[in-house]
Amino acid sequence: MASGLQVFGQPASTDVARVLTCLFEKNLEFDLVRIDTFKREHRLPEFIRLRDPSGQVTFKHGDKTLVDPRAICRYLCTQFPNQGNRNLYGTGSLERASIEQWLQAEAQNFNPPSSALVFQLAFAPVLEIPQDHMVIAENERKLQQVLNVYDEILSKNEYLAGDEFTLADLCHLPDSQYIVSSERGMKLFTSRKNVARWFDQISSRKTWEQVVKMQMEHPGAFE
């Protein structure tokens, strides 16, 4: 049984949400230390020492400290391979290689435009920051190109890396959820049949629903 797992951050953060979903998928017990970077708590010496440059997520397990959410997910899957969802990081070298390709694709191709849209479409209105429509249009164009590729892949596979839900799918959830929360963003997904089916499947997982519930109960900077 895992013990001593700590996550520092807010569920509303997309990086924290990735880690929380992975922890739930692996059925691991953990402590969540909520740090609101918009308030004074983030000046605590312990958090300053641990935090990543954006202050979004820090993970501790004993004397091990990690700040990259995808690295944290890989660590959890390799450290606790037989707990919870055993398929999350693949059960063989070929499966893992495919998952790794998709993790890189998500980080390099999907995340940059989706993160920009998350801020413009979801966060800016709540924080009363004017939306930059040129930024929205440019990143919509970039994300459309990515989703066109995804739609073709998903016409052949149930999920991105094959017929099992894996980290490849999980890491897309936080940004996607925020994007589809707006009517404009939702069309990016619903206009592509296979992408729409895929997102419906992955966003209805009980583990992700737990994270969304945590986000609603503790919206962090929006409180």
N, C-alpha and C positions, 0 to 999 in steps of 0.2 A: 504494500500500500504506500502510495506517495505521501510525503509529508514535507512541510517546510517550504511549500510553493507560495510565492508572493508576487502579486501583480500590482504595480503602482501606476495609477492613471485613472481616467474617467471612461466609463462605458460608451459615452458619446463619441469618443475618439475612434476613428476607423482602425487605427493600429491596435488599440486596446481591444476593440471588438473582435479582431482576428484572433488574438490570443485567447480571449474568453471562449470563443466558439471552439477552438482547438481543445481547450481544457475540458469543456463539456463533452465533446466528441470522445475524448480519451477517458471520460468518467473519472477525472482526477479532482481531489479536494485541494482547495487553495484559499488564500486570504487575498481579498482585494482591498488595497489601501487607496482610497479615493483622494486624488490630488487635483485640485482645481487650479490650473495655471493662471486663471484670471483673478485669483485671490492670494492672500498672503501665505497660505500654506506651502506654496511651492518654494518658498525661501528657506524652508527647514534644511539644515545642514545635510541631513541624511539624503534628502531628495536631490539637493544640488549635486552631491557626490555621485548619485546613481543615474541621474536623468540623462536622456539622450539630448542632442541639440535642440529638438523641437519640444521637448518636455512632454511627449505624448505617452510613452510606455516604457516601463522598466520592469524587468523580471528577475527575481532572485530565487535560487534553489541552493540552500546551503551557502557555500562560498562562491557559487557561480552566479555571475551577473550578465544579463543580455539585454540589449535595447532594440535590436531589429526584430519586428514582429514575425517575419518569415523565418528568421533564424531561431526564434523562440519556438515556433511551431515545429520546425525540424527537430529541435532538441527534445521536445516533449515526445515526439513520435519515436525517436531513436532511444531515448532514455526509458520509456515505458511502452515497449512494442506490444506487449500482450494485454494491455489494459484498454478497455473501451473499444473503439473502432480500430481494428487491426489493419484495415485496408487504407487508412488515411494517407499513409506515405508509401503505399505499395508493399507487396509481400515478396517481391523479387527484384533483381537488378534492372531488368527491362522496364518493369512498371515504374520503378523509382526514377529511372532516367526520363521517362515520358512525363512524369509529374514535375520533375525538375525543369524540363523544357517549358512547361506551362507556367511554373512559378516565375521563371525569367521573363516570359512573355507578359505575364500580368504586371510584374514590376517595371518593365521597360516600355511596354506598348499600351497597356490598358490603364495603369495607375496614373501616369502623368495627365492625360486629358480628363480622366474621370475625377481625379482629385480637384482639378480646377473647376469642374462642373459642380462637384459637391459643395465647394465653397460658394460659388456664385448662385446656385439654385436653391440650396438648402440652408447654409449658414448665414449668408449675407442678409437675406430678408429678416431673419430672426434678430440678428445683431444690428439691424437698421443701417446697414452699409449699402450704398447704391450699387446695383449690379452693373457690371461692365459687359454690355451686350456684344462688343467685338470679341472679347475673350470667350464668351459663351459660344458664339458662332464658330470661332476657330476651333475650339475644343470639341464641339459637336461634330464638326467635319472629321477631325482626327479619330474620335471615338466611333463614328459610323464606319470608317474604314476597318477598324479593328473588329467591330461587331459583324461586319460582312464576312470576314474570315471565320469568326466563331460560328456563324450561322451555317456555313458550309460544313465545318467539322461536326457540328451537332446534328447535322442531317444524317450522319453515319454512326455517331456514338451517342449513348445516353448522356454521358458527361464528357468533360473536356479531354480527360486522359483515358477514356474507355467507358466501360459500363458500370463503374463503381464511383461513388462520391469520394473525392480525395481532397488533399490540400490544394490541388489545382483549382477546384471549384470554390472551396472555402474562402480562399484569399480574395475572391471577387465579391463576396457578399457585402461587406460594409459599404464600399463606395456605391455599389449597385443599388442597395436599399435606399440610400439618401437620394440618388438620382431619380429613381422611380417615384419618390415621394412628391415630385412636382409633375404636373401634366405634361410639360414640355419634355422633361427627362424620360418620362414613362414611354413616350412614343418611340424613343430610340430602341427600346426593348420590344414593345408590343408590335412594332412594324416588321419584326423579323420572327417568323413563326417558330423556328427552332430555338432561338435565343429566348423567346418568351416562354416556351415550354420548359426549357432548362432553368430559367430563373424562378419560375413558379415552383419547380421541384426543390431546388436548393434552399429557397427562402421559406419553405414550409417545414423544414426540418425542425424537430423539437429543440435541438441545441441552439439553433439560430433564434427561434422564437423566445428562448430564455434570455438571450442577449438583448433582443429588442425590448423585452419587458424591463430589463435592467436599465436600458437607455431611457425609457419613459419614466421610470420611477426616480432615476437620478440623472437628470439631463446635464449636470455639471455646470458649465458656463452659462447655461440658459436658465438656471434656477433663480 
